[in-house]
Amino acid sequence: MNKEEILAYLPYTEPFLFVDELLEIDENGATGTFTFRKDLDFYKGHFKDHPVTPGVILTETMAQIGLVCLGIYLSGTAVSGAPGHVMLTSTAIDFMKPVFPGERVKVVAEKVYFRFKKLNCNVQMINEAGEVVCRGNISGMVTNKMNG
Amino acid sequence: MNNSELLEKLKPIVANYAHNKEAIDDITEHTDFINDLKINSANLVDVVLDIEEEFGIEIDNLSMEKMLTVSAAIEIIEGKLKEKNDR
């Protein structure tokens, strides 16, 4: 599968799509970008008068680029062929810096292992200044059907 | 390695991922990983990967699918250890 096919296969849409572009993808990892537009709805409430991107959204962004895109690629290029769905099963993330409205981030994911349908990746998110804003480990099960 | 020695080696591996910690103390060959120990399918993969490392064996997909109870795990580990020693 090429990058465009993977993006088209993603099961998300607005307001919960957090992948703009895939820069690189191969069997060992994925790199992609997303820009947090200033008008995203959650900024109205997180926090009152002080918009900051929620940690769960940063985690989701790392999961969509690093885990889901890579899981689709790995299952879609496997011998059996059909790209799967990715069900998130665990996260352990450390947050270092805030991400403000309008910032563009890059997510870099490296596969730790993909065995028995479980994909485990080390992920990090980098801001435009080149600083690591968060990093950690995310895993999920690559399944044939949604939610299962 | 006999069954009770295998079980003693399995216990700490399984305990890492079990949500039902009390059940770990009462673990027997009949213990079911998912129903009794509340290990989810993703962590079951980690149990199997840790077993591979601990015993120096490789578990194939078919064996993985059968590995749902302590007795099934012990049987598979014994089989793989035997294969390894016969080589």
gemmi code that builds the backbone of each chain (N, CA, C; Angstrom):
import gemmi

chains = {
    "A": [
        ("MET", (0.845, -1.203, 0.000), (0.000, 0.000, 0.000), (0.876, 1.248, 0.000)),
        ("ASN", (0.492, 2.260, -0.789), (1.263, 3.500, -0.742), (0.602, 4.474, 0.245)),
        ("LYS", (1.247, 5.609, 0.451), (0.789, 6.558, 1.478), (-0.641, 7.030, 1.232)),
        ("GLU", (-0.969, 7.315, -0.036), (-2.307, 7.825, -0.358), (-3.370, 6.771, -0.051)),
        ("GLU", (-3.063, 5.519, -0.382), (-4.020, 4.444, -0.126), (-4.254, 4.276, 1.373)),
        ("ILE", (-3.201, 4.418, 2.152), (-3.328, 4.286, 3.610), (-4.208, 5.404, 4.162)),
        ("LEU", (-3.947, 6.638, 3.737), (-4.753, 7.776, 4.218), (-6.225, 7.588, 3.843)),
        ("ALA", (-6.464, 7.103, 2.626), (-7.843, 6.905, 2.171), (-8.526, 5.801, 2.981)),
        ("TYR", (-7.736, 4.865, 3.485), (-8.297, 3.727, 4.218), (-8.572, 4.050, 5.683)),
        ("LEU", (-8.025, 5.163, 6.189), (-8.230, 5.515, 7.604), (-9.724, 5.621, 7.915)),
        ("PRO", (-10.157, 5.058, 9.058), (-11.588, 5.039, 9.369), (-12.103, 6.320, 10.034)),
        ("TYR", (-11.301, 7.389, 10.063), (-11.690, 8.618, 10.765), (-12.117, 9.709, 9.784)),
        ("THR", (-12.869, 10.658, 10.325), (-13.177, 11.862, 9.559), (-13.235, 13.027, 10.539)),
        ("GLU", (-13.411, 14.243, 10.022), (-13.572, 15.409, 10.877), (-14.736, 15.184, 11.838)),
        ("PRO", (-14.699, 15.527, 13.078), (-13.626, 16.266, 13.752), (-12.622, 15.361, 14.460)),
        ("PHE", (-12.483, 14.106, 14.009), (-11.594, 13.210, 14.744), (-10.522, 12.588, 13.861)),
        ("LEU", (-10.173, 13.276, 12.793), (-9.053, 12.833, 11.962), (-7.846, 13.688, 12.330)),
        ("PHE", (-6.770, 13.054, 12.760), (-5.579, 13.792, 13.201), (-4.326, 13.412, 12.411)),
        ("VAL", (-4.521, 13.196, 11.120), (-3.396, 12.941, 10.217), (-3.591, 13.843, 9.002)),
        ("ASP", (-2.603, 14.704, 8.687), (-2.676, 15.490, 7.453), (-1.897, 14.802, 6.346)),
        ("GLU", (-0.720, 14.307, 6.707), (0.213, 13.863, 5.690), (1.089, 12.736, 6.244)),
        ("LEU", (1.338, 11.735, 5.434), (2.318, 10.709, 5.799), (3.601, 11.023, 5.036)),
        ("LEU", (4.684, 11.209, 5.765), (5.950, 11.553, 5.099), (6.730, 10.308, 4.712)),
        ("GLU", (6.721, 9.339, 5.607), (7.460, 8.096, 5.353), (6.704, 6.944, 5.973)),
        ("ILE", (6.732, 5.800, 5.311), (6.198, 4.596, 5.954), (6.903, 3.385, 5.365)),
        ("ASP", (7.348, 2.510, 6.231), (7.889, 1.232, 5.787), (7.660, 0.213, 6.892)),
        ("GLU", (8.213, -0.980, 6.750), (7.881, -2.042, 7.711), (8.396, -1.752, 9.125)),
        ("ASN", (9.296, -0.784, 9.251), (9.861, -0.490, 10.572), (9.255, 0.709, 11.277)),
        ("GLY", (8.480, 1.537, 10.541), (7.915, 2.697, 11.215), (7.181, 3.637, 10.283)),
        ("ALA", (6.682, 4.730, 10.885), (5.918, 5.712, 10.124), (6.226, 7.117, 10.634)),
        ("THR", (6.189, 8.089, 9.729), (6.339, 9.495, 10.095), (5.242, 10.281, 9.399)),
        ("GLY", (4.583, 11.164, 10.164), (3.510, 11.951, 9.565), (3.340, 13.273, 10.285)),
        ("THR", (2.458, 14.129, 9.738), (2.276, 15.453, 10.332), (0.794, 15.756, 10.541)),
        ("PHE", (0.560, 16.699, 11.450), (-0.795, 17.218, 11.637), (-0.686, 18.647, 12.150)),
        ("THR", (-1.573, 19.517, 11.643), (-1.652, 20.895, 12.139), (-2.927, 21.048, 12.959)),
        ("PHE", (-2.766, 21.496, 14.198), (-3.912, 21.722, 15.079), (-4.505, 23.095, 14.768)),
        ("ARG", (-5.540, 23.088, 13.900), (-6.152, 24.360, 13.513), (-6.712, 25.085, 14.735)),
        ("LYS", (-6.633, 26.418, 14.681), (-7.060, 27.220, 15.836), (-8.549, 27.077, 16.140)),
        ("ASP", (-9.344, 26.692, 15.108), (-10.792, 26.633, 15.324), (-11.276, 25.244, 15.778)),
        ("LEU", (-10.355, 24.354, 16.128), (-10.788, 23.031, 16.606), (-11.641, 23.195, 17.867)),
        ("ASP", (-12.721, 22.414, 17.923), (-13.769, 22.629, 18.915), (-13.294, 22.521, 20.364)),
        ("PHE", (-12.359, 21.584, 20.629), (-11.984, 21.352, 22.038), (-11.228, 22.528, 22.658)),
        ("TYR", (-10.685, 23.419, 21.824), (-9.975, 24.581, 22.386), (-10.920, 25.517, 23.156)),
        ("LYS", (-12.247, 25.410, 22.828), (-13.206, 26.269, 23.540), (-13.279, 25.899, 25.013)),
        ("GLY", (-13.004, 24.615, 25.319), (-13.181, 24.171, 26.705), (-11.906, 23.728, 27.400)),
        ("HIS", (-10.793, 23.622, 26.646), (-9.545, 23.134, 27.261), (-8.429, 24.114, 26.942)),
        ("PHE", (-8.168, 25.168, 27.769), (-8.965, 25.449, 28.951), (-9.755, 26.736, 28.725)),
        ("LYS", (-10.678, 27.068, 29.630), (-11.424, 28.317, 29.511), (-10.457, 29.482, 29.294)),
        ("ASP", (-10.575, 30.187, 28.189), (-9.757, 31.364, 27.853), (-8.257, 31.067, 27.689)),
        ("HIS", (-7.834, 29.819, 27.851), (-6.407, 29.468, 27.690), (-6.264, 28.192, 26.874)),
        ("PRO", (-6.490, 28.273, 25.566), (-6.503, 27.044, 24.760), (-5.142, 26.343, 24.685)),
        ("VAL", (-5.145, 25.072, 25.030), (-3.973, 24.185, 24.929), (-4.478, 22.839, 24.410)),
        ("THR", (-3.717, 22.180, 23.556), (-4.159, 20.884, 23.028), (-4.161, 19.830, 24.137)),
        ("PRO", (-5.300, 19.166, 24.354), (-5.367, 18.148, 25.418), (-4.396, 16.985, 25.179)),
        ("GLY", (-3.870, 16.454, 26.276), (-2.952, 15.304, 26.185), (-3.583, 14.109, 25.499)),
        ("VAL", (-4.879, 13.896, 25.717), (-5.528, 12.756, 25.048), (-5.554, 12.947, 23.536)),
        ("ILE", (-5.645, 14.213, 23.088), (-5.643, 14.475, 21.641), (-4.236, 14.270, 21.071)),
        ("LEU", (-3.212, 14.668, 21.835), (-1.832, 14.409, 21.394), (-1.598, 12.897, 21.305)),
        ("THR", (-2.115, 12.170, 22.314), (-1.989, 10.714, 22.306), (-2.703, 10.125, 21.087)),
        ("GLU", (-3.932, 10.619, 20.823), (-4.697, 10.134, 19.676), (-3.955, 10.409, 18.362)),
        ("THR", (-3.355, 11.596, 18.273), (-2.624, 11.957, 17.057), (-1.434, 11.008, 16.845)),
        ("MET", (-0.722, 10.705, 17.934), (0.398, 9.760, 17.816), (-0.102, 8.369, 17.456)),
        ("ALA", (-1.275, 7.995, 18.011), (-1.825, 6.672, 17.725), (-2.282, 6.569, 16.261)),
        ("GLN", (-2.955, 7.639, 15.758), (-3.453, 7.579, 14.372), (-2.300, 7.502, 13.366)),
        ("ILE", (-1.256, 8.311, 13.589), (-0.132, 8.317, 12.647), (0.767, 7.094, 12.874)),
        ("GLY", (1.134, 6.894, 14.148), (2.162, 5.893, 14.442), (1.651, 4.474, 14.486)),
        ("LEU", (0.446, 4.282, 15.010), (-0.041, 2.923, 15.218), (-1.018, 2.497, 14.117)),
        ("VAL", (-2.004, 3.363, 13.825), (-3.057, 2.961, 12.885), (-2.527, 2.934, 11.449)),
        ("CYS", (-1.841, 4.016, 11.036), (-1.294, 4.020, 9.670), (-0.319, 2.865, 9.478)),
        ("LEU", (0.530, 2.627, 10.484), (1.515, 1.544, 10.365), (0.830, 0.178, 10.377)),
        ("GLY", (-0.196, 0.038, 11.219), (-0.936, -1.230, 11.283), (-1.636, -1.540, 9.967)),
        ("ILE", (-2.203, -0.513, 9.339), (-2.860, -0.699, 8.034), (-1.810, -1.090, 6.996)),
        ("TYR", (-0.672, -0.406, 7.041), (0.404, -0.715, 6.093), (0.895, -2.157, 6.264)),
        ("LEU", (1.167, -2.540, 7.518), (1.728, -3.869, 7.774), (0.734, -4.977, 7.418)),
        ("SER", (-0.552, -4.771, 7.762), (-1.533, -5.811, 7.446), (-1.850, -5.811, 5.950)),
        ("GLY", (-1.841, -4.617, 5.347), (-2.156, -4.501, 3.919), (-1.054, -5.019, 3.006)),
        ("THR", (0.180, -5.083, 3.519), (1.274, -5.588, 2.693), (1.637, -7.023, 3.072)),
        ("ALA", (0.908, -7.596, 4.056), (1.173, -8.987, 4.444), (0.730, -9.920, 3.322)),
        ("VAL", (1.163, -11.163, 3.411), (0.873, -12.135, 2.355), (-0.637, -12.274, 2.130)),
        ("SER", (-1.388, -12.305, 3.242), (-2.842, -12.484, 3.131), (-3.531, -11.262, 2.527)),
        ("GLY", (-2.887, -10.099, 2.631), (-3.331, -8.980, 1.804), (-4.252, -7.914, 2.350)),
        ("ALA", (-5.329, -8.267, 3.043), (-6.332, -7.256, 3.376), (-5.913, -6.358, 4.531)),
        ("PRO", (-5.993, -5.024, 4.360), (-5.651, -4.134, 5.466), (-6.656, -4.280, 6.603)),
        ("GLY", (-6.179, -4.209, 7.830), (-7.056, -4.429, 8.978), (-7.447, -3.147, 9.682)),
        ("HIS", (-8.183, -3.311, 10.760), (-8.510, -2.205, 11.655), (-7.590, -2.298, 12.854)),
        ("VAL", (-7.336, -1.163, 13.502), (-6.443, -1.178, 14.645), (-7.216, -0.742, 15.886)),
        ("MET", (-7.195, -1.618, 16.894), (-7.896, -1.341, 18.144), (-6.838, -1.011, 19.197)),
        ("LEU", (-6.926, 0.187, 19.729), (-5.951, 0.622, 20.730), (-6.059, -0.235, 21.991)),
        ("THR", (-4.923, -0.722, 22.494), (-4.991, -1.542, 23.707), (-4.197, -0.982, 24.881)),
        ("SER", (-3.147, -0.191, 24.629), (-2.482, 0.448, 25.766), (-1.619, 1.624, 25.336)),
        ("THR", (-1.447, 2.563, 26.268), (-0.599, 3.728, 26.006), (0.198, 4.050, 27.269)),
        ("ALA", (1.420, 4.511, 27.096), (2.210, 5.048, 28.210), (2.975, 6.231, 27.643)),
        ("ILE", (2.509, 7.424, 27.949), (3.056, 8.628, 27.308), (3.555, 9.624, 28.364)),
        ("ASP", (4.717, 10.205, 28.108), (5.207, 11.316, 28.934), (5.062, 12.598, 28.128)),
        ("PHE", (4.555, 13.632, 28.778), (4.352, 14.929, 28.112), (5.395, 15.929, 28.599)),
        ("MET", (6.073, 16.574, 27.659), (7.161, 17.478, 28.022), (6.814, 18.948, 27.808)),
        ("LYS", (6.090, 19.242, 26.714), (5.808, 20.643, 26.369), (4.369, 20.778, 25.892)),
        ("PRO", (3.767, 21.968, 26.086), (2.406, 22.161, 25.572), (2.393, 22.361, 24.058)),
        ("VAL", (1.260, 22.048, 23.444), (1.058, 22.314, 22.019), (-0.116, 23.287, 21.915)),
        ("PHE", (0.139, 24.464, 21.359), (-0.873, 25.516, 21.301), (-1.616, 25.500, 19.960)),
        ("PRO", (-2.793, 26.175, 19.929), (-3.572, 26.227, 18.680), (-2.712, 26.751, 17.534)),
        ("GLY", (-2.846, 26.126, 16.363), (-2.118, 26.564, 15.178), (-0.793, 25.865, 14.967)),
        ("GLU", (-0.325, 25.098, 15.950), (0.978, 24.440, 15.799), (0.902, 23.224, 14.865)),
        ("ARG", (1.989, 23.018, 14.141), (2.116, 21.832, 13.281), (3.100, 20.890, 13.959)),
        ("VAL", (2.702, 19.638, 14.093), (3.581, 18.665, 14.755), (3.918, 17.520, 13.810)),
        ("LYS", (5.051, 16.897, 14.111), (5.466, 15.714, 13.365), (5.496, 14.542, 14.342)),
        ("VAL", (4.952, 13.414, 13.924), (4.988, 12.207, 14.755), (5.918, 11.190, 14.109)),
        ("VAL", (6.843, 10.664, 14.909), (7.759, 9.634, 14.424), (7.514, 8.368, 15.236)),
        ("ALA", (7.178, 7.274, 14.555), (6.917, 6.010, 15.242), (7.885, 4.941, 14.764)),
        ("GLU", (8.371, 4.169, 15.719), (9.246, 3.035, 15.374), (8.618, 1.757, 15.905)),
        ("LYS", (8.503, 0.770, 15.036), (7.924, -0.499, 15.462), (8.851, -1.190, 16.461)),
        ("VAL", (8.275, -1.649, 17.581), (9.035, -2.484, 18.519), (8.821, -3.940, 18.146)),
        ("TYR", (7.548, -4.332, 18.007), (7.244, -5.659, 17.467), (5.849, -5.683, 16.877)),
        ("PHE", (5.640, -6.592, 15.935), (4.310, -6.868, 15.393), (4.199, -8.378, 15.341)),
        ("ARG", (3.579, -8.923, 16.389), (3.453, -10.384, 16.465), (2.091, -10.761, 17.009)),
        ("PHE", (1.573, -11.872, 16.519), (0.263, -12.372, 16.930), (-0.771, -11.236, 16.867)),
        ("LYS", (-0.710, -10.455, 15.802), (-1.650, -9.350, 15.526), (-1.478, -8.135, 16.446)),
        ("LYS", (-0.519, -8.183, 17.376), (-0.320, -7.024, 18.248), (0.838, -6.175, 17.718)),
        ("LEU", (0.543, -4.885, 17.533), (1.574, -3.942, 17.082), (1.959, -3.043, 18.251)),
        ("ASN", (3.250, -3.002, 18.554), (3.759, -2.168, 19.643), (4.775, -1.202, 19.058)),
        ("CYS", (4.599, 0.105, 19.336), (5.465, 1.131, 18.744), (5.966, 2.112, 19.794)),
        ("ASN", (7.203, 2.538, 19.647), (7.678, 3.712, 20.369), (7.351, 4.924, 19.512)),
        ("VAL", (6.767, 5.941, 20.135), (6.344, 7.115, 19.367), (6.878, 8.392, 20.012)),
        ("GLN", (7.133, 9.391, 19.171), (7.401, 10.715, 19.724), (6.824, 11.787, 18.814)),
        ("MET", (6.457, 12.910, 19.439), (5.896, 14.035, 18.702), (6.863, 15.201, 18.822)),
        ("ILE", (7.138, 15.845, 17.657), (8.119, 16.928, 17.615), (7.446, 18.188, 17.090)),
        ("ASN", (7.698, 19.323, 17.727), (7.085, 20.572, 17.260), (7.963, 21.254, 16.195)),
        ("GLU", (7.504, 22.419, 15.719), (8.224, 23.070, 14.612), (9.600, 23.579, 15.032)),
        ("ALA", (9.795, 23.761, 16.349), (11.119, 24.179, 16.832), (12.061, 22.975, 16.966)),
        ("GLY", (11.538, 21.784, 16.670), (12.371, 20.587, 16.762), (12.416, 19.991, 18.160)),
        ("GLU", (11.560, 20.492, 19.052), (11.543, 19.973, 20.422), (10.586, 18.790, 20.532)),
        ("VAL", (10.958, 17.812, 21.367), (10.062, 16.690, 21.624), (8.988, 17.170, 22.598)),
        ("VAL", (7.718, 17.110, 22.184), (6.648, 17.557, 23.080), (6.074, 16.407, 23.902)),
        ("CYS", (6.080, 15.203, 23.332), (5.688, 14.026, 24.110), (6.247, 12.782, 23.453)),
        ("ARG", (6.417, 11.746, 24.283), (6.920, 10.480, 23.747), (6.444, 9.344, 24.630)),
        ("GLY", (6.471, 8.149, 24.055), (6.050, 6.995, 24.837), (5.886, 5.757, 23.994)),
        ("ASN", (5.023, 4.873, 24.490), (4.819, 3.585, 23.838), (3.311, 3.351, 23.692)),
        ("ILE", (2.916, 2.914, 22.497), (1.497, 2.678, 22.212), (1.358, 1.300, 21.583)),
        ("SER", (0.300, 0.572, 21.958), (0.081, -0.680, 21.249), (-1.392, -0.901, 20.952)),
        ("GLY", (-1.613, -1.779, 19.975), (-2.974, -2.095, 19.566), (-3.017, -3.433, 18.855)),
        ("MET", (-4.236, -3.955, 18.729), (-4.426, -5.209, 18.008), (-4.922, -4.882, 16.601)),
        ("VAL", (-4.318, -5.511, 15.610), (-4.729, -5.319, 14.222), (-5.719, -6.437, 13.891)),
        ("THR", (-6.986, -6.058, 13.689), (-8.036, -7.070, 13.537), (-8.697, -6.963, 12.168)),
        ("ASN", (-9.472, -7.981, 11.822), (-10.142, -7.968, 10.515), (-11.388, -7.121, 10.530)),
        ("LYS", (-12.029, -7.043, 11.696), (-13.237, -6.222, 11.734), (-13.152, -5.153, 12.830)),
        ("MET", (-13.914, -4.089, 12.628), (-13.939, -2.981, 13.573), (-14.416, -3.478, 14.943)),
        ("ASN", (-13.780, -3.025, 15.998), (-14.137, -3.413, 17.372), (-13.987, -4.896, 17.646)),
        ("GLY", (-13.097, -5.522, 16.941), (-13.062, -6.913, 17.307), (-11.856, -7.648, 16.833)),
    ],
    "B": [
        ("MET", (12.605, -30.324, 33.241), (11.727, -29.474, 34.045), (10.350, -30.138, 34.177)),
        ("ASN", (9.884, -30.385, 35.387), (8.555, -30.979, 35.522), (7.468, -29.889, 35.561)),
        ("ASN", (6.220, -30.329, 35.608), (5.104, -29.383, 35.516), (5.081, -28.330, 36.612)),
        ("SER", (5.410, -28.733, 37.847), (5.343, -27.754, 38.933), (6.493, -26.740, 38.822)),
        ("GLU", (7.643, -27.187, 38.314), (8.737, -26.227, 38.078), (8.351, -25.237, 36.969)),
        ("LEU", (7.712, -25.773, 35.921), (7.238, -24.908, 34.834), (6.232, -23.883, 35.362)),
        ("LEU", (5.329, -24.357, 36.208), (4.302, -23.484, 36.770), (4.935, -22.356, 37.597)),
        ("GLU", (5.961, -22.696, 38.375), (6.648, -21.674, 39.185), (7.312, -20.619, 38.306)),
        ("LYS", (7.819, -21.041, 37.133), (8.438, -20.081, 36.206), (7.380, -19.228, 35.486)),
        ("LEU", (6.218, -19.826, 35.296), (5.133, -19.112, 34.607), (4.515, -18.021, 35.477)),
        ("LYS", (4.402, -18.323, 36.764), (3.690, -17.422, 37.680), (4.130, -15.951, 37.603)),
        ("PRO", (5.439, -15.663, 37.756), (5.828, -14.239, 37.718), (5.564, -13.574, 36.371)),
        ("ILE", (5.658, -14.346, 35.287), (5.388, -13.790, 33.957), (3.921, -13.377, 33.876)),
        ("VAL", (3.054, -14.280, 34.287), (1.620, -14.042, 34.211), (1.199, -12.936, 35.177)),
        ("ALA", (1.827, -12.916, 36.372), (1.466, -11.939, 37.402), (1.652, -10.506, 36.913)),
        ("ASN", (2.634, -10.289, 36.028), (2.887, -8.960, 35.462), (1.683, -8.369, 34.764)),
        ("TYR", (0.845, -9.219, 34.197), (-0.248, -8.737, 33.342), (-1.630, -9.007, 33.914)),
        ("ALA", (-1.711, -9.785, 35.010), (-3.012, -10.178, 35.545), (-3.640, -9.039, 36.339)),
        ("HIS", (-4.929, -8.785, 36.086), (-5.618, -7.757, 36.870), (-6.200, -8.336, 38.147)),
        ("ASN", (-6.401, -9.653, 38.132), (-6.912, -10.308, 39.322), (-5.729, -10.887, 40.109)),
        ("LYS", (-5.117, -10.044, 40.967), (-3.879, -10.438, 41.645), (-4.099, -11.591, 42.624)),
        ("GLU", (-5.309, -11.637, 43.215), (-5.577, -12.718, 44.178), (-5.558, -14.079, 43.490)),
        ("ALA", (-6.018, -14.087, 42.246), (-6.078, -15.355, 41.521), (-4.687, -15.920, 41.242)),
        ("ILE", (-3.676, -15.051, 41.251), (-2.305, -15.496, 41.004), (-1.849, -16.470, 42.095)),
        ("ASP", (-2.240, -16.180, 43.337), (-1.842, -17.058, 44.449), (-2.477, -18.441, 44.325)),
        ("ASP", (-3.667, -18.450, 43.736), (-4.408, -19.720, 43.636), (-4.230, -20.382, 42.273)),
        ("ILE", (-3.227, -19.966, 41.545), (-3.082, -20.448, 40.176), (-2.836, -21.967, 40.149)),
        ("THR", (-3.567, -22.645, 39.268), (-3.364, -24.082, 39.067), (-3.308, -24.336, 37.564)),
        ("GLU", (-3.160, -25.589, 37.198), (-3.120, -25.923, 35.763), (-4.455, -25.615, 35.088)),
        ("HIS", (-5.518, -25.523, 35.871), (-6.837, -25.286, 35.283), (-7.146, -23.801, 35.106)),
        ("THR", (-6.272, -22.926, 35.604), (-6.531, -21.484, 35.525), (-6.607, -21.018, 34.065)),
        ("ASP", (-7.655, -20.231, 33.781), (-7.868, -19.671, 32.449), (-7.348, -18.226, 32.446)),
        ("PHE", (-6.474, -17.909, 31.508), (-5.835, -16.586, 31.502), (-6.856, -15.445, 31.398)),
        ("ILE", (-7.812, -15.601, 30.485), (-8.753, -14.504, 30.229), (-9.851, -14.441, 31.293)),
        ("ASN", (-10.490, -15.577, 31.574), (-11.631, -15.569, 32.497), (-11.226, -15.482, 33.964)),
        ("ASP", (-10.173, -16.207, 34.356), (-9.802, -16.230, 35.773), (-8.849, -15.082, 36.137)),
        ("LEU", (-7.900, -14.791, 35.267), (-6.872, -13.793, 35.618), (-7.153, -12.417, 35.037)),
        ("LYS", (-8.196, -12.333, 34.164), (-8.595, -11.051, 33.557), (-7.447, -10.421, 32.746)),
        ("ILE", (-6.758, -11.259, 31.998), (-5.728, -10.764, 31.072), (-6.408, -10.540, 29.722)),
        ("ASN", (-6.206, -9.361, 29.091), (-6.852, -9.148, 27.790), (-6.017, -9.747, 26.664)),
        ("SER", (-6.591, -9.779, 25.466), (-5.915, -10.480, 24.372), (-4.579, -9.827, 24.022)),
        ("ALA", (-4.498, -8.506, 24.184), (-3.238, -7.808, 23.880), (-2.147, -8.204, 24.873)),
        ("ASN", (-2.516, -8.314, 26.156), (-1.519, -8.710, 27.150), (-1.189, -10.194, 27.090)),
        ("LEU", (-2.119, -10.970, 26.557), (-1.826, -12.390, 26.336), (-0.657, -12.535, 25.354)),
        ("VAL", (-0.602, -11.631, 24.376), (0.531, -11.630, 23.439), (1.831, -11.376, 24.213)),
        ("ASP", (1.783, -10.437, 25.153), (2.992, -10.140, 25.938), (3.391, -11.318, 26.823)),
        ("VAL", (2.400, -12.020, 27.372), (2.701, -13.225, 28.157), (3.468, -14.215, 27.272)),
        ("VAL", (2.969, -14.407, 26.049), (3.607, -15.366, 25.140), (5.016, -14.910, 24.746)),
        ("LEU", (5.187, -13.616, 24.503), (6.526, -13.105, 24.143), (7.495, -13.289, 25.317)),
        ("ASP", (6.999, -13.076, 26.549), (7.852, -13.270, 27.730), (8.193, -14.750, 27.935)),
        ("ILE", (7.227, -15.628, 27.620), (7.479, -17.076, 27.698), (8.584, -17.460, 26.706)),
        ("GLU", (8.505, -16.912, 25.501), (9.539, -17.193, 24.489), (10.919, -16.834, 25.019)),
        ("GLU", (10.992, -15.665, 25.659), (12.284, -15.194, 26.155), (12.778, -16.036, 27.330)),
        ("GLU", (11.862, -16.309, 28.271), (12.222, -17.067, 29.474), (12.714, -18.474, 29.131)),
        ("PHE", (12.053, -19.135, 28.175), (12.373, -20.530, 27.887), (13.234, -20.703, 26.631)),
        ("GLY", (13.532, -19.614, 25.943), (14.359, -19.689, 24.737), (13.703, -20.492, 23.618)),
        ("ILE", (12.386, -20.310, 23.468), (11.657, -21.054, 22.440), (10.900, -20.071, 21.544)),
        ("GLU", (10.396, -20.597, 20.405), (9.573, -19.750, 19.546), (8.178, -20.344, 19.443)),
        ("ILE", (7.178, -19.527, 19.723), (5.787, -19.979, 19.689), (5.197, -19.600, 18.335)),
        ("ASP", (4.594, -20.574, 17.649), (3.978, -20.286, 16.348), (2.530, -19.813, 16.543)),
        ("ASN", (1.923, -19.312, 15.453), (0.569, -18.747, 15.542), (-0.464, -19.747, 16.054)),
        ("LEU", (-0.353, -20.991, 15.580), (-1.331, -22.009, 15.963), (-1.252, -22.294, 17.466)),
        ("SER", (-0.023, -22.412, 17.984), (0.157, -22.660, 19.422), (-0.366, -21.480, 20.228)),
        ("MET", (-0.101, -20.268, 19.723), (-0.564, -19.053, 20.402), (-2.082, -19.093, 20.595)),
        ("GLU", (-2.790, -19.478, 19.545), (-4.254, -19.505, 19.617), (-4.776, -20.490, 20.651)),
        ("LYS", (-3.977, -21.549, 20.919), (-4.411, -22.571, 21.884), (-4.050, -22.190, 23.319)),
        ("MET", (-3.184, -21.217, 23.467), (-2.603, -20.933, 24.789), (-3.532, -20.089, 25.667)),
        ("LEU", (-4.649, -20.660, 26.068), (-5.637, -19.894, 26.824), (-5.697, -20.277, 28.295)),
        ("THR", (-5.089, -21.389, 28.641), (-5.077, -21.830, 30.042), (-3.649, -22.178, 30.442)),
        ("VAL", (-3.438, -22.295, 31.748), (-2.116, -22.658, 32.250), (-1.711, -24.035, 31.727)),
        ("SER", (-2.661, -24.990, 31.738), (-2.312, -26.347, 31.282), (-1.929, -26.357, 29.796)),
        ("ALA", (-2.646, -25.574, 28.975), (-2.300, -25.507, 27.550), (-0.923, -24.875, 27.378)),
        ("ALA", (-0.637, -23.829, 28.171), (0.673, -23.165, 28.077), (1.786, -24.149, 28.434)),
        ("ILE", (1.584, -24.901, 29.524), (2.609, -25.852, 29.966), (2.851, -26.928, 28.900)),
        ("GLU", (1.755, -27.408, 28.328), (1.866, -28.442, 27.289), (2.667, -27.918, 26.089)),
        ("ILE", (2.359, -26.693, 25.678), (3.040, -26.114, 24.514), (4.521, -25.851, 24.827)),
        ("ILE", (4.785, -25.325, 26.034), (6.186, -25.063, 26.409), (6.971, -26.382, 26.431)),
        ("GLU", (6.392, -27.408, 27.029), (7.067, -28.716, 27.074), (7.380, -29.228, 25.675)),
        ("GLY", (6.390, -29.114, 24.783), (6.568, -29.565, 23.406), (7.698, -28.820, 22.706)),
        ("LYS", (7.713, -27.492, 22.884), (8.736, -26.668, 22.217), (10.123, -26.921, 22.815)),
        ("LEU", (10.165, -27.157, 24.134), (11.459, -27.450, 24.780), (12.011, -28.787, 24.268)),
        ("LYS", (11.109, -29.726, 24.075), (11.514, -31.054, 23.594), (12.055, -30.931, 22.161)),
        ("GLU", (11.298, -30.188, 21.322), (11.745, -29.938, 19.935), (13.143, -29.343, 19.932)),
        ("LYS", (13.363, -28.396, 20.845), (14.649, -27.696, 20.906), (15.761, -28.670, 21.291)),
        ("ASN", (15.482, -29.530, 22.293), (16.508, -30.461, 22.770), (16.792, -31.572, 21.778)),
        ("ASP", (15.774, -31.924, 20.965), (15.959, -32.999, 19.986), (16.777, -32.529, 18.785)),
        ("ARG", (16.846, -31.220, 18.608), (17.521, -30.687, 17.424), (19.019, -30.893, 17.448)),
    ],
}
model = gemmi.Model(1)
for chain_id, residues in chains.items():
    chain = gemmi.Chain(chain_id)
    for i, (resn, *xyz) in enumerate(residues, 1):
        res = gemmi.Residue()
        res.name, res.seqid = resn, gemmi.SeqId(i, " ")
        for name, pos in zip(("N", "CA", "C"), xyz):
            atom = gemmi.Atom()
            atom.name, atom.element = name, gemmi.Element(name[0])
            atom.pos, atom.b_iso = gemmi.Position(*pos), 0.0
            res.add_atom(atom)
        chain.add_residue(res)
    model.add_chain(chain)
structure = gemmi.Structure()
structure.add_model(model)
structure.setup_entities()
